[in-house]
């Protein structure tokens, strides 16, 4: 009898336990958790991802061709270097759901005064990401963006107001940085290993860049911000360069060189060295001729001609042999195709770095500031020479790939500067052209920034009318959609028409840029003013 009672009591206890577990939703949820998945965000990992996403934008190959780095005989169906359709000229709002969302969530994870340097670094990355987008598309959602369900249809702020906010917010972040507080994520920081002083130089160089954007549209305001940046301390040493290292390992390769799809150099044009290539792409005549005419020691670093040798091809980087293809002049493969220059294997190496910002850009911006008579702590000639030197020295970051190592010696740099001295005493326009042309060469690969600097200064001057008609006359490629000119602004993504129509249309109308693209992609962003120069 007692034995039977014990069984009954035991059974009732089991039932109670099972019932308790069945009512405990957390216990049931825990059963479905994957033990191999991290169920929380580690700030260090998130910051590393944010830095890797800070490299200068996705690669719009059409920009490199329009800015006359590359030429192709083949790319007629696309925008290419012939501007035959509107492909490649549409902006992307992925920055909101991607980089900006990541940084916003990261900042929420690191409150407190002890994390001020980390939050300030996040702010630098946020403004770096957003300024590229507004420079491409003009007016964008800013003050009302990133509000989630609280505002699904944010207004489009004017680019003027966006710049005012970015400059103020960036300065606030830089002034808040404190060397006595913990560093910027230590080894989780791919740029500077947490070094607060280097992050401040990075931020002030960005402030210098943004301030200079206003040089024509609001020169008085530009002067204030450029002088603040120079006083704050910008990148000046080789060790200050903010760059990302890559490796010739799956998922660790330079995305510009070997990324997925046709956007990368290898997949899009240079799948195999020598002979034909996928899209018939070569270095442009504008680029190669400039390097040859100035005896630039960067020419044998970045360029080769693939010469036949038995059943294979050999890379020859002899300067005299280099030859660029004229943009917009061909639509069939020329018989002498193999005699045109292509990027060297050093330039195309899968482990090559990507520079986000460095002293070359900082010095050339300071040179322009000095040219304009602003107090930037140096004269134009000294800053220019330092900028050229830094631009040549940075090629030492590339891996050694024959037939050139990438290291340009001081003697070669000194000889170049002696043969091509700064044009002190020449008219303002001549000096500005020299500085801007050096930026065009030194920032090869950062098409976003080169595109912005070209629109602002209108230098160097590019020639797009290179098509020879049957009667011998020269014009732009027949049927082009831009009036034979480089476009001035990317269009807003048309998906905005469906999700934020009223604000989208208002922003288009305010900037004289229609959905029908009737302005032939010649509508300008706020700071792009002045005469129609920079192209013919």
Secondary structure, 3 states (H helix, E strand, C coil): CHHHHHHHHHHHHHHHHHHHHHHCHHHHHHHCCCCCCCCCCCHHHHHHHHHHCCCCCCCCHHHHHHCCCEEECCCCCCCCCCCCCCCCCECCCHHHHHHHHHHHHHHHHCCCHHHHHHHHHHHHHHHHHHHHHHHHHCCECCCCCCCHHHCCCCCCECHHHHHHHHHHHHHHHHHHCCCCCCCCCHHHCCCCCCCHHHHHHHHHHHHHHHHHHCCCCCHHHHHHHHHHHHHHCCCCCHHHCEEECCCCCCCCCCHHHHCCCCCCHHHHCCCCCCCCCCCCEEEEHHHHHHHHHCCCCCHHHHEEEEEEECCEEEEECCHHHCCCECCCCCCCCCCCHHHCCEECCCCCCCCCCEEEECHHHHHHHHHHHHHCCCCCCCCHHHHHHHHHHHHHHHHHHCCCECCECCCCCHHHHHHHHHHCCCCCCCCHHHHHHHHHHHHHHHCCCCHHHHHHHHHHHCCCCECCCCEECCCCCEECCCCCCCCCCCCCCCECCCCHHHHCHHHHHHHHHHCCCCCCCCCCCCCCCCCCCCCCCCEC
